[in-house]
Amino acid sequence: MLDKNIFAIIVSCEPKDSLIRLYNSIKEQVDEIVIVDNNSCNKDSLEILKKLEKDVFIIHNKQNLGVAAALNQGLKIAIDKNYKWILTLDQDSEFLLNTYNCLLTSYETLKDREKTMIIAPKAIERVNLNKNILFDSKNVVWNDVVLNLTSGSLIKTAAFDKVGLFDDKLFIEQVDNDFCYRLIRSKYKIKVAQNINFIQEIGNAKKICGCIVRNHNSKRKYFLSKNVTIMLKRYFFTAPYTTTRYFLGGTIFSWLKVLLFEENKVKKILSGCKGFVDGVFNIYRNTKK
């Protein structure tokens, strides 16, 4: 068996049964798992965490520190234990058996593996599950990408020495993109296996008139607009097309979807506009309450 040397970090906040499905899908694929929970208070969520606590170490944060800070808590443990690979996960993912053994076996054949800092399967959103789930372990097809989701990313621990930890000032949204942009700017590579899939749920996604509508709350809309604005300012000259596309998607097009398809329209759009203004002026409000 391939020596995996993988430390998995799951960030949770008010988890549902999907967290148990995630745990069951990766527990045999990694060497160690930590769950960093951001102040879950719901009774059902606490019961789920209690069930898992018998088998996995859980850090219980007394306030919501955000995705980036929670990931960094787990990272520091993994770095202290000298793990080679970090698997970053959120609570709404699910993986096929043997995914990471397959990816690592294929990674060892890459000519540019020394410059490759992230390898990952390709996400299929749960709302799109009518599509076929791909898993071709014999002939992995890699694509070099600029960005990849936090969840499912297998990151070399050495990458954090090269470009730093996750930016906890971002709190949530664009945390993964910020890290990827830093890698790309430093001439490292990110590879996604196009024919190895996993299932990912992002928000309370629904398909309406052919559009995926995620129905995030007003707080999430604020962080989305603010952080895509910050990414545009930070990394436009690193990735002009990608930063512009995400900026438009997280502001104008996001607000248009709210106007057409979502509830609490005024509150969400005002939160998004406030986020845009804060992003322009680099205002980082107290996000931990």
MOTA-V548061 format. One record per backbone hydrogen bond with DSSP energy under -0.5 kcal/mol. NH is the residue of the N-H (numbers start at 1). CO is the residue of the C=O. If there is no record, write none. Layout:
BEGIN
[[NH	CO] [NH	CO]]
END
This chain:
BEGIN
[[4	2] [7	85] [8	6] [8	32] [9	87] [10	8] [10	34] [11	9] [11	89] [12	10] [12	36] [19	16] [20	17] [21	17] [22	18] [23	19] [24	20] [25	21] [26	22] [26	23] [27	23] [29	26] [30	26] [31	6] [32	6] [34	8] [35	57] [36	10] [36	34] [37	35] [37	59] [38	12] [39	37] [39	61] [46	42] [47	43] [48	44] [49	45] [50	46] [51	47] [52	48] [53	49] [54	51] [55	52] [56	52] [57	33] [59	35] [60	58] [61	37] [61	59] [65	63] [67	171] [68	171] [70	66] [71	67] [72	68] [73	69] [74	70] [75	71] [76	72] [77	73] [78	74] [79	75] [80	76] [81	77] [82	79] [83	78] [84	5] [85	5] [86	155] [87	7] [88	86] [88	153] [89	9] [91	11] [93	90] [94	199] [99	96] [102	98] [103	99] [104	100] [105	101] [106	102] [107	103] [108	104] [109	106] [110	107] [113	110] [115	112] [116	112] [116	113] [117	115] [117	189] [118	189] [119	154] [120	191] [121	152] [122	193] [122	196] [124	198] [126	200] [128	125] [129	126] [131	128] [134	132] [136	195] [137	135] [142	140] [143	192] [145	190] [152	88] [153	88] [153	150] [154	119] [155	86] [155	153] [156	117] [157	84] [159	156] [160	157] [161	157] [161	158] [162	158] [163	159] [164	160] [168	166] [170	167] [171	168] [172	170] [178	174] [179	175] [180	176] [181	177] [182	178] [183	179] [184	180] [185	181] [186	182] [187	184] [188	183] [189	115] [190	145] [191	118] [192	143] [193	120] [194	141] [194	192] [196	193] [197	134] [198	122] [199	94] [200	124] [201	92] [203	201] [204	214] [205	203] [206	213] [208	206] [208	211] [211	208] [213	206] [213	211] [214	212] [221	217] [222	218] [223	219] [224	220] [225	221] [226	222] [227	223] [228	224] [229	225] [230	226] [231	227] [232	228] [233	229] [234	230] [235	231] [236	232] [238	235] [239	235] [243	239] [244	240] [245	241] [246	242] [247	243] [248	244] [249	245] [250	246] [251	247] [253	248] [254	248] [255	251] [256	252] [257	253] [258	254] [259	255] [260	256] [261	257] [262	257] [262	258] [268	264] [269	265] [270	266] [271	267] [272	268] [273	269] [274	270] [275	271] [276	272] [277	273] [278	274] [279	275] [280	276] [281	277] [282	279] [283	278] [284	282] [285	283] [287	285]]
END
